[in-house]
Amino acid sequence: MSRLTRRQVIGVVAGAAAGTALVGAATASADSASAKATAPGGAGGPAPFDEVFQGRRIQGGPAEGHAHAHAGHGTGYRVLVDGRELHVMQHGKSGWSSAINHYDRFETPLDAARTAVVTLKGAAVVPFDPTV
């Protein structure tokens, strides 16, 4: 019959403590990233923006009354690149992505829009239609 040694017990306890600490740190990091991505005053969403980036006008804000926001396909946030809609999605606490950079995660929809502009290399955004 084998018995656990003190060294083995200490190793198991130290491993469990380290795992718990990593989970706590990851949760705190995700919470702070989520807090940074919201508008000042905790309005419940990212702050609106309107800027020119690499010669393209990027606008974003709440999608009040927007069809995609109510059909379960959107996030209630709308982003336009040169007046054409760039579909953005929020992935819980892990960040935002766009239809152009679907597999990448960004802290804010503005970051997703800027990266989409870089990826498009001057091409126009093709409207996203989830009903097709």
Wavefront OBJ file of the C-alpha trace (Angstrom):
o trace
v 0.000 0.000 0.000
v 1.536 3.290 -1.070
v 1.211 6.419 1.017
v 1.582 10.021 -0.051
v 4.765 11.705 1.025
v 4.874 15.207 2.469
v 6.553 16.405 -0.736
v 3.691 15.066 -2.862
v 1.030 16.670 -0.629
v 2.834 20.026 -0.702
v 3.112 19.789 -4.499
v -0.622 19.134 -4.873
v -1.563 21.996 -2.517
v 0.860 24.419 -4.219
v -0.489 23.449 -7.663
v -4.092 24.003 -6.560
v -3.217 27.398 -5.052
v -1.392 28.472 -8.223
v -4.339 27.413 -10.386
v -6.775 29.359 -8.204
v -4.551 32.450 -8.382
v -4.373 32.247 -12.196
v -8.150 31.960 -12.518
v -8.606 34.967 -10.215
v -6.092 37.043 -12.175
v -7.693 36.142 -15.517
v -11.157 37.050 -14.231
v -9.935 40.390 -12.866
v -8.207 41.156 -16.174
v -11.348 40.377 -18.193
v -13.477 42.519 -15.872
v -11.135 45.501 -16.180
v -11.025 45.186 -19.993
v -14.815 45.127 -20.045
v -14.966 48.209 -17.820
v -12.549 50.077 -20.140
v -14.700 49.263 -23.168
v -17.829 50.856 -21.719
v -18.771 54.487 -21.955
v -17.963 56.871 -19.104
v -20.562 56.660 -16.379
v -21.265 52.983 -17.083
v -23.965 53.658 -19.681
v -23.893 49.976 -20.629
v -22.045 50.132 -23.919
v -18.970 51.431 -25.662
v -18.659 55.175 -26.156
v -19.790 56.525 -29.547
v -17.051 57.592 -31.957
v -16.632 59.474 -35.225
v -13.161 59.750 -36.737
v -11.167 59.576 -39.938
v -8.684 56.688 -39.976
v -6.399 56.118 -42.976
v -8.645 58.347 -45.081
v -11.823 56.435 -44.185
v -14.579 57.836 -41.973
v -15.434 55.490 -39.100
v -18.561 56.105 -37.020
v -20.044 54.041 -34.237
v -22.770 54.275 -31.643
v -25.817 52.588 -30.162
v -28.068 51.025 -32.803
v -31.377 52.333 -31.517
v -34.175 50.898 -33.623
v -31.688 49.131 -35.907
v -33.137 45.893 -37.357
v -30.104 43.707 -36.630
v -30.047 44.717 -32.985
v -33.584 43.445 -32.502
v -33.416 40.336 -34.692
v -30.897 38.624 -32.419
v -28.099 39.097 -34.958
v -26.544 42.259 -33.595
v -25.283 43.702 -30.378
v -27.243 46.918 -30.302
v -24.151 48.750 -31.570
v -23.684 50.022 -35.123
v -20.426 50.809 -36.940
v -20.197 52.559 -40.308
v -17.166 52.810 -42.586
v -17.660 55.562 -45.185
v -21.416 55.367 -44.511
v -21.623 51.598 -45.093
v -22.391 49.271 -42.221
v -19.602 47.108 -40.843
v -21.237 44.324 -38.851
v -19.682 44.107 -35.366
v -20.305 41.489 -32.717
v -19.647 41.464 -28.992
v -18.357 38.202 -27.558
v -19.211 38.561 -23.889
v -16.157 39.587 -21.921
v -13.704 38.364 -24.540
v -14.134 41.451 -26.727
v -15.464 42.524 -30.108
v -14.999 41.328 -33.671
v -16.218 42.400 -37.093
v -17.398 40.573 -40.174
v -13.996 41.386 -41.712
v -11.905 40.119 -38.770
v -14.282 37.538 -37.342
v -11.688 35.379 -35.583
v -9.798 38.240 -33.920
v -10.943 39.863 -30.657
v -10.625 43.584 -29.925
v -11.242 45.617 -26.760
v -13.690 48.022 -28.414
v -15.719 48.226 -31.624
v -13.475 51.150 -32.648
v -10.444 48.856 -32.512
v -12.340 46.276 -34.603
v -13.308 48.968 -37.137
v -9.761 50.307 -37.439
v -8.395 46.817 -38.056
v -11.122 46.183 -40.638
v -10.109 49.387 -42.469
v -6.493 48.206 -42.551
v -7.581 44.757 -43.785
v -9.868 46.201 -46.490
v -6.925 48.083 -48.083
v -9.254 50.622 -49.700
v -12.038 48.207 -50.703
v -15.627 49.104 -49.864
v -17.534 47.364 -47.095
v -20.176 44.988 -48.433
v -23.364 45.209 -46.333
v -24.021 42.304 -43.985
v -27.444 40.662 -44.377
v -28.092 37.811 -41.941
v -31.363 36.864 -43.678
v -29.644 35.673 -46.873
l 1 2 3 4 5 6 7 8 9 10 11 12 13 14 15 16 17 18 19 20 21 22 23 24 25 26 27 28 29 30 31 32 33 34 35 36 37 38 39 40 41 42 43 44 45 46 47 48 49 50 51 52 53 54 55 56 57 58 59 60 61 62 63 64 65 66 67 68 69 70 71 72 73 74 75 76 77 78 79 80 81 82 83 84 85 86 87 88 89 90 91 92 93 94 95 96 97 98 99 100 101 102 103 104 105 106 107 108 109 110 111 112 113 114 115 116 117 118 119 120 121 122 123 124 125 126 127 128 129 130 131 132
